[in-house]
Amino acid sequence: MAMQTLENWINRLQASGTYTFLRADAISGSGLSPDGVKKALQRLARRGRVIKLKDYFYVVVPLEYATAGAPPASWFIRDLMVAMGRSYYVGLLSAAALHGSSHHQPQEFQVFTDRPIRPLQAGRTRIRFFTSKYAAGAAVMGMKTPTGSMQVSTPETTVVDLVRFSKSAGGLDNVATIIAELSSALDPKRLLAAVRLVHDVPNVQRLGYLLDQVRQRRLSDPIQAWLERQSPGPLPLRSGRPLNGVGENRRWHLLVNQSVEAEA
């Protein structure tokens, strides 16, 4: 009876277009006892009607996503982060795909926060969190979702992050490909602002080099002028690779120990 009562409440929730709820909401909304709600949620989770992402946070699984085990993360990421009290934005490959990059669709939903969070599994979708002390101040934009909206890094913030976290973005070749795809959406002033926010000189050198590789001097020239004022020293394009016999790109003070090829 408790499960039926709670499921009726969840059905009404879904009918109103809401796909997330807190355990406390389920208790107050259904009129059941905390223990009754706990047991009913366990049974509904076994049936695949809901999934638990946190002890206090649940996602409703509509019938059309029963096989996947959960609706897309975009449906609930905002509510999850609000419930956790964390600043966030969708970033890296997930943001690049939302901005129109068609190469190497992400196998995980990538999110930036200001403090460490362990990965979460929502059905077939893995949600991976990246920590950045700049998360709260980074340039982001709201994007509509079927259930509301979510915060996504701007194209400029996205490409800066892609270089900083290139290992989690498919490597430098893939990052260069994405930069080329997003180049028409990038604004030189906003890109420079994103660069100055993180002030990560080594990765700014790498970003500038990649921009030149995909023939985007209109974007790289302002960055290069800023970079020279930081007195950068020579460093490898790719860390951890041999430097024997490699040449230096003097514009970016980079030891080019890897060839970079952007896909057409």
Secondary structure, DSSP 4 states (H G I P E B T S, - for coil): -HHHHHHHHHHHHHHTT--EEEHHHHHHHH---HHHHHHHHHHHHHHTSEEEEETTEEEE--GGGTTTTS--GGGTHHHHHHHHT--EEE-HHHHHHHTT--SS--SSEEEEESS----EEETTEEEEEEE-TTTTTS-EEEEEETTEEEEEE-HHHHHHHHHHTGGGGT-HHHHHHHHHHHGGG--HHHHHHHHHHH--HHHHHHHHHHHHHTT-HHHHHHHHHHHHTT-PPPEESSTTS--TT--EETTTTEE--S------
